[in-house]
Amino acid sequence: MKIQIKNKLISLIIAKVSKVVEKSNVFIHLMDSNQFVSLHRRKNLRFVVVSDIHIAPNKCLEKRKLKNVFSTMYNLDSNMDAIAIVGDLTDGGSEKEYNAFKRILDKNKKEETILIASMGNHEQNTPSKFSSVTGRNPRENITINGYHFITVSPRLSEDTYGGSRYNLDEIWMKEQLEHAILEDGDKPIFVFIHHGIKNTAYGTDQWYTEDFEKIFNNYPQVIQFSGHSHYPLNNPKSIYQKAFTSINTSTTSYFELETGMMYGTIPPKANRACQMMVIEVAGAAVQIRKLDLSSGEYIGKDWIINTAEGKNKFKYVESRAQKSIAPYFEENAKVIINKIKSDSCVVTLNQAKVNDRADEWLDDIVHSYKFDFIDKKTGEIFDSFKVWSEFYILPREDCLVQQFNQLKADTDYVIVVMAYNAYGKVSTNQVRSSFKTKHL
């Protein structure tokens, strides 16, 4: 009898878990690390980059995501040279959080895979614990297969870590770069700092450090990785080149995006974030693959850099904005309004398209939409709402569904929708529809 009750209880638990699994694509996808085909061709160097993993004992999803990073990386290459984690390893720098991170590391990372790590602002002032758990110093210059990996952690003073400043390490950084250049002036130099250089890669207009730019400007060999913003890799502006290369590293925790949208900076489905990069190096040639582990898909086109060619050959530059082509709505695109109430409605929109006549390396996206609600009686815009296209979720849905609130009762509205690409260009056409809110 007890055995039967126990079996029924187990069956009930399994059934409930199955329902949760069915509702959570994140959970399903993260359980399978074999979605990416193994990379058979070996080059001089191959390593993985992630950041903002925010491990804590009670963050089950974050822990599961990090385990999936390791299983995916070894599925791609069982002899992966290194993995770099660019800050915010923990959620608050507590001993319990560091220990939770270490347990995952010990069980999942192969001994021969070198860990590269820098502290982020969430580690706060914990340099000793950081070094004890990771085996790394807050700042280091490590050589792997003849390539330099330079890490620096933010600090407020000689002995106090945290914040977003790196000015105390600028002289040291210049010395390390000079040392690397003397060895080989063509090879890339990989630099890992948690905060991005201001106004470079995607997200650094709002999340940044003001340090290192003047130094890096003299070294086109620098490929600098930074996290902190939680901005997704799907936006082509996640790589930026001017005098050196800056790369946004995204997150495995939750997405955050620009201000100015109707729901703040945390987008819908933000916890589906689980992105990583695989970097392959042959001589001075660098290929960067971007992976979305929640969907099992590669993100956009690979980024290709050759540091031996110098900055004059950079292509991920500011002029991409001018060269990009405005998005458009197909002729049969529609705006369908339903669930109409006195103060709200739900809109279903056929998503706009990017123009395939644009250069392939622009790798453009439909970034967002503007919905104008026009009072039909007055002809005035009652309100405007900006929403993301959910470009950060793969595969992208053909239709976007969005609820709008705070409308006036018993009012005739015309909705006009415009689309924007990654560089802010507005769509060449618009879609529109009309409806009337209900009485109070």
VEXDREN-2710 file (C-alpha; in Angstrom, 1 decimal):
% VEXDREN-2710
k/r/px/py/pz
1/MET/0.0/0.0/0.0
2/LYS/2.8/2.4/1.0
3/ILE/4.6/1.6/-2.2
4/GLN/1.5/2.3/-4.3
5/ILE/1.0/5.7/-2.5
6/LYS/4.7/6.5/-3.1
7/ASN/4.5/5.6/-6.8
8/LYS/1.3/7.8/-7.2
9/LEU/3.1/10.6/-5.5
10/ILE/6.1/10.3/-7.8
11/SER/3.8/10.2/-10.8
12/LEU/2.0/13.3/-9.6
13/ILE/5.3/15.2/-9.1
14/ILE/6.5/14.1/-12.6
15/ALA/3.3/15.2/-14.1
16/LYS/3.5/18.7/-12.5
17/VAL/7.2/19.0/-13.5
18/SER/6.2/18.1/-17.1
19/LYS/3.7/20.8/-17.2
20/VAL/6.3/23.3/-16.0
21/VAL/8.7/22.1/-18.6
22/GLU/6.0/22.4/-21.4
23/LYS/5.5/26.0/-20.4
24/SER/9.1/26.9/-20.2
25/ASN/11.1/26.8/-23.4
26/VAL/14.1/27.9/-21.5
27/PHE/14.1/24.8/-19.3
28/ILE/13.6/22.5/-22.3
29/HIS/16.3/24.0/-24.4
30/LEU/18.8/24.2/-21.6
31/MET/18.5/20.5/-20.9
32/ASP/20.0/19.8/-24.4
33/SER/23.6/20.8/-25.1
34/ASN/23.7/18.8/-28.4
35/GLN/21.9/21.4/-30.5
36/PHE/25.2/22.8/-31.9
37/VAL/27.3/20.7/-34.2
38/SER/30.8/20.0/-33.0
39/LEU/33.5/22.3/-34.4
40/HIS/36.0/19.9/-35.9
41/ARG/38.6/22.2/-37.4
42/ARG/41.2/23.2/-34.9
43/LYS/43.0/26.5/-35.1
44/ASN/45.7/28.1/-33.0
45/LEU/43.2/29.0/-30.3
46/ARG/39.6/28.4/-29.4
47/PHE/37.9/29.8/-26.3
48/VAL/34.5/30.8/-24.9
49/VAL/33.3/34.1/-23.5
50/VAL/30.4/34.7/-21.1
51/SER/29.6/37.3/-18.5
52/ASP/27.1/38.4/-15.9
53/ILE/26.2/34.9/-14.8
54/HIS/25.0/36.1/-11.3
55/ILE/25.3/32.8/-9.5
56/ALA/23.7/32.5/-6.1
57/PRO/22.5/29.4/-4.1
58/ASN/18.8/30.2/-4.6
59/LYS/19.2/31.1/-8.3
60/CYS/18.4/27.7/-9.8
61/LEU/17.9/28.9/-13.4
62/GLU/21.2/30.8/-13.4
63/LYS/23.0/27.7/-12.1
64/ARG/21.4/25.5/-14.7
65/LYS/22.4/28.0/-17.4
66/LEU/26.0/28.0/-16.4
67/LYS/26.1/24.2/-16.4
68/ASN/24.7/24.3/-19.9
69/VAL/27.5/26.7/-21.0
70/PHE/30.0/24.1/-20.0
71/SER/28.2/21.2/-21.6
72/THR/27.6/23.2/-24.8
73/MET/31.2/24.3/-25.0
74/TYR/32.6/20.8/-24.6
75/ASN/30.1/19.5/-27.1
76/LEU/31.5/22.0/-29.6
77/ASP/35.1/21.2/-28.7
78/SER/36.1/18.7/-26.1
79/ASN/39.5/20.3/-25.9
80/MET/38.4/23.9/-25.5
81/ASP/41.4/26.0/-24.6
82/ALA/39.8/28.4/-22.2
83/ILE/36.6/30.0/-20.9
84/ALA/36.5/33.7/-19.9
85/ILE/33.9/35.1/-17.5
86/VAL/33.9/38.9/-17.7
87/GLY/32.6/39.9/-14.3
88/ASP/29.5/39.5/-12.1
89/LEU/30.3/35.8/-11.4
90/THR/28.1/36.1/-8.3
91/ASP/25.0/38.1/-7.4
92/GLY/26.5/39.9/-4.5
93/GLY/30.0/38.6/-3.7
94/SER/28.9/36.6/-0.6
95/GLU/30.8/33.5/0.5
96/LYS/27.8/31.3/-0.2
97/GLU/27.5/32.6/-3.8
98/TYR/31.2/32.1/-4.4
99/ASN/30.9/28.5/-3.1
100/ALA/27.9/27.9/-5.4
101/PHE/29.9/29.1/-8.3
102/LYS/32.9/26.9/-7.3
103/ARG/30.8/23.8/-7.1
104/ILE/29.6/24.3/-10.6
105/LEU/33.1/25.0/-11.8
106/ASP/34.6/21.9/-10.1
107/LYS/32.0/19.6/-11.5
108/ASN/31.8/20.9/-15.0
109/LYS/35.1/22.5/-16.1
110/LYS/37.9/20.2/-17.3
111/GLU/41.2/20.7/-15.6
112/GLU/43.0/21.5/-18.9
113/THR/40.5/24.3/-19.8
114/ILE/42.0/27.5/-18.5
115/LEU/39.6/29.8/-16.6
116/ILE/40.0/33.6/-17.4
117/ALA/38.0/35.8/-15.0
118/SER/37.7/39.4/-14.0
119/MET/35.6/40.8/-11.1
120/GLY/32.5/42.9/-11.7
121/ASN/30.7/45.4/-9.6
122/HIS/28.6/42.6/-8.1
123/GLU/31.6/41.0/-6.6
124/GLN/32.1/44.2/-4.5
125/ASN/35.3/44.3/-2.4
126/THR/36.1/40.5/-2.4
127/PRO/39.5/40.1/-4.1
128/SER/40.8/37.4/-1.8
129/LYS/37.7/35.3/-2.1
130/PHE/37.7/35.9/-5.9
131/SER/41.3/34.6/-6.2
132/SER/40.7/31.7/-3.8
133/VAL/37.7/30.4/-5.8
134/THR/38.8/31.2/-9.4
135/GLY/42.6/30.7/-9.0
136/ARG/43.0/34.1/-10.7
137/ASN/44.1/37.6/-9.6
138/PRO/41.9/40.6/-10.1
139/ARG/44.3/41.8/-12.8
140/GLU/46.5/39.5/-14.9
141/ASN/48.3/39.1/-18.2
142/ILE/48.0/35.4/-19.1
143/THR/49.5/33.8/-22.2
144/ILE/47.6/31.0/-23.9
145/ASN/49.0/29.4/-27.1
146/GLY/51.1/32.5/-27.7
147/TYR/48.1/35.0/-27.2
148/HIS/47.8/37.5/-24.4
149/PHE/44.7/37.6/-22.2
150/ILE/44.6/40.7/-20.0
151/THR/42.1/41.0/-17.2
152/VAL/41.4/44.0/-15.0
153/SER/38.8/44.4/-12.2
154/PRO/37.2/47.7/-11.1
155/ARG/38.5/49.3/-7.9
156/LEU/37.9/52.4/-5.9
157/SER/41.4/52.6/-4.3
158/GLU/44.6/50.6/-4.0
159/ASP/42.9/48.2/-1.6
160/THR/39.2/48.6/-2.3
161/TYR/37.5/46.9/-5.2
162/GLY/34.1/47.7/-6.7
163/GLY/32.6/50.6/-8.7
164/SER/33.2/51.2/-12.3
165/ARG/36.7/52.8/-12.5
166/TYR/39.9/51.4/-13.8
167/ASN/42.1/54.5/-13.8
168/LEU/44.4/53.1/-11.1
169/ASP/45.5/50.3/-13.6
170/GLU/46.0/52.4/-16.7
171/ILE/49.8/52.5/-16.4
172/TRP/49.9/48.8/-15.8
173/MET/47.6/48.2/-18.8
174/LYS/49.8/50.2/-21.1
175/GLU/52.9/48.2/-19.9
176/GLN/51.1/44.9/-20.7
177/LEU/50.0/46.0/-24.1
178/GLU/53.5/47.2/-25.0
179/HIS/54.9/43.8/-23.8
180/ALA/52.4/42.0/-26.1
181/ILE/53.2/44.2/-29.1
182/LEU/56.9/43.6/-28.7
183/GLU/56.3/39.8/-28.9
184/ASP/54.1/40.1/-32.0
185/GLY/52.6/43.3/-33.4
186/ASP/50.1/41.5/-35.6
187/LYS/48.4/39.2/-33.2
188/PRO/45.1/40.1/-31.4
189/ILE/45.4/41.1/-27.7
190/PHE/42.3/40.0/-25.7
191/VAL/41.3/42.3/-22.9
192/PHE/38.5/41.6/-20.4
193/ILE/37.0/44.3/-18.2
194/HIS/33.5/44.2/-16.8
195/HIS/32.5/47.7/-17.9
196/GLY/32.5/48.7/-21.5
197/ILE/34.3/51.8/-22.8
198/LYS/31.9/54.7/-23.1
199/ASN/30.1/55.1/-26.4
200/THR/31.6/52.0/-28.1
201/ALA/29.7/48.7/-28.2
202/TYR/25.9/48.3/-27.7
203/GLY/24.9/49.4/-24.2
204/THR/27.9/51.6/-23.4
205/ASP/26.0/54.8/-23.9
206/GLN/24.3/54.0/-20.6
207/TRP/26.5/51.4/-18.9
208/TYR/30.2/52.2/-19.1
209/THR/33.6/53.2/-17.7
210/GLU/35.4/56.4/-18.7
211/ASP/38.8/54.7/-18.4
212/PHE/41.2/53.0/-20.9
213/GLU/39.9/54.6/-24.1
214/LYS/42.9/56.9/-24.6
215/ILE/45.3/53.9/-24.1
216/PHE/43.4/51.5/-26.3
217/ASN/43.2/54.1/-29.1
218/ASN/46.9/53.4/-29.8
219/TYR/46.4/49.6/-30.1
220/PRO/44.3/48.3/-33.0
221/GLN/45.3/44.8/-31.9
222/VAL/43.1/45.2/-28.8
223/ILE/39.8/43.2/-28.8
224/GLN/38.1/44.3/-25.6
225/PHE/35.2/42.3/-24.1
226/SER/32.8/43.7/-21.5
227/GLY/29.5/42.9/-19.9
228/HIS/27.6/44.8/-17.2
229/SER/24.8/46.0/-19.4
230/HIS/23.1/42.6/-20.0
231/TYR/22.3/43.8/-23.6
232/PRO/21.9/40.9/-26.1
233/LEU/24.3/39.9/-28.8
234/ASN/21.5/40.0/-31.4
235/ASN/22.0/43.7/-32.0
236/PRO/24.8/44.2/-34.6
237/LYS/26.0/47.1/-32.6
238/SER/27.3/44.6/-30.0
239/ILE/30.6/44.9/-31.9
240/TYR/32.1/48.3/-32.5
241/GLN/35.4/49.3/-34.1
242/LYS/37.1/52.7/-34.3
243/ALA/40.7/52.6/-33.1
244/PHE/40.3/49.2/-31.5
245/THR/37.5/46.6/-31.2
246/SER/34.9/46.6/-28.5
247/ILE/32.5/43.7/-27.9
248/ASN/29.5/43.5/-25.7
249/THR/29.4/40.0/-24.0
250/SER/25.6/39.8/-23.1
251/THR/24.5/37.6/-20.1
252/THR/23.3/34.2/-19.0
253/SER/21.1/35.7/-16.4
254/TYR/18.5/38.2/-17.6
255/PHE/18.3/40.7/-20.4
256/GLU/18.2/44.5/-19.9
257/LEU/17.8/47.0/-22.7
258/GLU/17.6/50.7/-23.5
259/THR/15.4/53.2/-21.6
260/GLY/12.4/54.9/-23.3
261/MET/10.2/51.8/-23.8
262/MET/6.7/51.4/-22.3
263/TYR/7.8/48.7/-19.8
264/GLY/11.1/50.1/-18.6
265/THR/14.5/48.5/-19.2
266/ILE/13.6/44.9/-18.4
267/PRO/12.0/43.5/-21.5
268/PRO/9.3/40.8/-21.8
269/LYS/10.8/37.2/-21.5
270/ALA/14.0/38.7/-20.1
271/ASN/14.9/35.5/-18.2
272/ARG/15.4/33.6/-21.5
273/ALA/18.8/35.2/-21.6
274/CYS/21.5/32.6/-22.1
275/GLN/24.1/33.7/-24.6
276/MET/27.8/33.0/-25.1
277/MET/30.5/33.4/-27.7
278/VAL/33.0/31.0/-29.2
279/ILE/36.2/32.7/-30.5
280/GLU/38.5/31.0/-32.9
281/VAL/42.0/32.4/-33.7
282/ALA/44.4/31.5/-36.5
283/GLY/47.4/33.9/-36.6
284/ALA/45.9/37.4/-36.6
285/ALA/42.5/36.2/-37.9
286/VAL/39.7/36.0/-35.4
287/GLN/36.2/34.5/-35.9
288/ILE/33.5/35.1/-33.3
289/ARG/30.5/32.9/-33.2
290/LYS/27.5/34.0/-31.1
291/LEU/25.3/31.4/-29.6
292/ASP/21.8/31.5/-28.0
293/LEU/21.5/28.6/-25.7
294/SER/17.8/29.1/-25.0
295/SER/16.9/28.3/-28.6
296/GLY/19.9/26.3/-29.7
297/GLU/20.6/28.8/-32.6
298/TYR/23.5/30.8/-33.7
299/ILE/22.9/34.5/-33.5
300/GLY/23.4/36.4/-36.8
301/LYS/26.5/36.4/-38.9
302/ASP/29.9/35.5/-37.5
303/TRP/32.1/38.5/-36.7
304/ILE/35.4/38.4/-38.6
305/ILE/38.5/40.5/-37.6
306/ASN/42.1/40.5/-38.8
307/THR/44.2/42.6/-36.5
308/ALA/47.2/42.4/-38.8
309/GLU/45.3/44.5/-41.3
310/GLY/45.1/47.5/-39.0
311/LYS/42.2/49.8/-38.2
312/ASN/41.9/51.0/-41.7
313/LYS/40.3/47.7/-42.6
314/PHE/37.8/47.7/-39.7
315/LYS/34.2/47.2/-41.0
316/TYR/32.1/47.3/-37.8
317/VAL/32.4/51.0/-37.7
318/GLU/30.2/54.1/-37.1
319/SER/29.3/54.4/-40.8
320/ARG/27.2/51.2/-40.6
321/ALA/24.3/53.4/-39.5
322/GLN/24.4/55.4/-42.7
323/LYS/24.8/52.3/-44.9
324/SER/22.0/50.4/-43.3
325/ILE/18.6/50.3/-45.1
326/ALA/15.3/51.2/-43.4
327/PRO/13.0/48.2/-42.5
328/TYR/9.7/47.8/-44.1
329/PHE/6.3/46.1/-43.7
330/GLU/5.2/43.6/-46.3
331/GLU/2.1/44.5/-48.3
332/ASN/-0.1/42.1/-46.5
333/ALA/1.1/43.1/-43.0
334/LYS/-1.8/43.8/-40.6
335/VAL/-2.6/45.2/-37.2
336/ILE/-5.3/43.2/-35.5
337/ILE/-7.0/44.6/-32.4
338/ASN/-8.8/42.4/-29.9
339/LYS/-9.7/42.0/-26.2
340/ILE/-10.9/45.6/-26.4
341/LYS/-12.0/47.1/-23.0
342/SER/-12.8/50.6/-21.9
343/ASP/-9.2/51.4/-21.1
344/SER/-7.1/48.8/-22.9
345/CYS/-6.7/46.5/-25.9
346/VAL/-4.4/43.8/-27.3
347/VAL/-2.6/44.4/-30.6
348/THR/-1.2/41.6/-32.9
349/LEU/1.2/43.0/-35.4
350/ASN/2.8/41.2/-38.4
351/GLN/6.5/42.0/-37.8
352/ALA/8.4/44.2/-40.1
353/LYS/11.4/42.9/-42.2
354/VAL/14.9/44.1/-42.6
355/ASN/16.1/44.9/-46.2
356/ASP/18.1/42.0/-47.6
357/ARG/19.7/44.4/-50.1
358/ALA/21.9/45.7/-47.3
359/ASP/25.5/44.5/-47.0
360/GLU/25.6/41.1/-45.3
361/TRP/28.0/42.2/-42.6
362/LEU/25.6/44.9/-41.4
363/ASP/23.6/42.0/-40.0
364/ASP/20.6/44.3/-39.3
365/ILE/17.6/43.6/-37.2
366/VAL/14.1/45.1/-36.6
367/HIS/14.8/46.6/-33.2
368/SER/11.6/48.2/-32.1
369/TYR/8.2/49.7/-32.9
370/LYS/6.4/53.0/-32.2
371/PHE/2.6/52.7/-31.8
372/ASP/0.8/56.0/-32.2
373/PHE/-2.8/56.0/-30.8
374/ILE/-4.6/58.8/-32.7
375/ASP/-7.9/60.2/-31.4
376/LYS/-10.0/59.9/-34.5
377/LYS/-12.3/62.8/-33.5
378/THR/-9.6/65.3/-32.9
379/GLY/-6.8/64.0/-35.2
380/GLU/-4.4/64.4/-32.3
381/ILE/-2.0/61.7/-31.1
382/PHE/-3.5/60.6/-27.7
383/ASP/-0.4/58.6/-26.8
384/SER/2.7/57.0/-28.3
385/PHE/4.2/53.7/-27.1
386/LYS/7.6/52.3/-28.0
387/VAL/8.1/48.5/-27.7
388/TRP/10.9/46.1/-28.6
389/SER/10.4/43.7/-31.5
390/GLU/11.7/41.0/-29.2
391/PHE/14.7/40.7/-31.4
392/TYR/16.6/39.2/-28.5
393/ILE/14.4/36.0/-28.6
394/LEU/15.2/33.3/-31.2
395/PRO/13.6/32.2/-33.3
396/ARG/11.8/35.5/-33.9
397/GLU/8.0/35.2/-34.0
398/ASP/6.2/36.4/-37.2
399/CYS/3.7/38.3/-35.0
400/LEU/4.2/40.5/-32.0
401/VAL/1.5/40.6/-29.4
402/GLN/1.3/43.5/-27.1
403/GLN/-1.3/44.9/-24.6
404/PHE/-1.8/48.7/-24.3
405/ASN/-3.4/50.3/-21.2
406/GLN/-4.5/53.7/-20.0
407/LEU/-6.7/54.4/-23.0
408/LYS/-9.8/56.6/-22.9
409/ALA/-13.2/54.9/-22.8
410/ASP/-15.7/55.2/-25.6
411/THR/-13.1/56.6/-28.0
412/ASP/-12.4/55.9/-31.7
413/TYR/-8.7/55.3/-32.2
414/VAL/-6.5/54.9/-35.3
415/ILE/-3.3/53.0/-34.5
416/VAL/-0.3/53.8/-36.7
417/VAL/2.8/51.6/-36.4
418/MET/6.3/52.4/-37.5
419/ALA/9.4/50.0/-37.3
420/TYR/13.0/50.9/-36.5
421/ASN/16.2/49.1/-37.3
422/ALA/19.2/48.7/-35.0
423/TYR/20.6/52.0/-36.2
424/GLY/17.4/54.0/-35.6
425/LYS/16.2/54.2/-39.2
426/VAL/12.4/54.3/-39.5
427/SER/10.4/52.0/-41.8
428/THR/9.7/53.1/-45.3
429/ASN/6.0/52.4/-44.8
430/GLN/3.5/52.1/-41.9
431/VAL/0.6/49.8/-41.0
432/ARG/-2.5/51.0/-39.4
433/SER/-5.9/50.0/-38.1
434/SER/-8.9/51.5/-36.1
435/PHE/-11.1/50.5/-33.2
436/LYS/-13.3/51.9/-30.5
437/THR/-12.9/51.4/-26.8
438/LYS/-15.9/50.2/-24.8
439/HIS/-18.0/52.3/-22.5
440/LEU/-17.1/52.4/-18.8
END
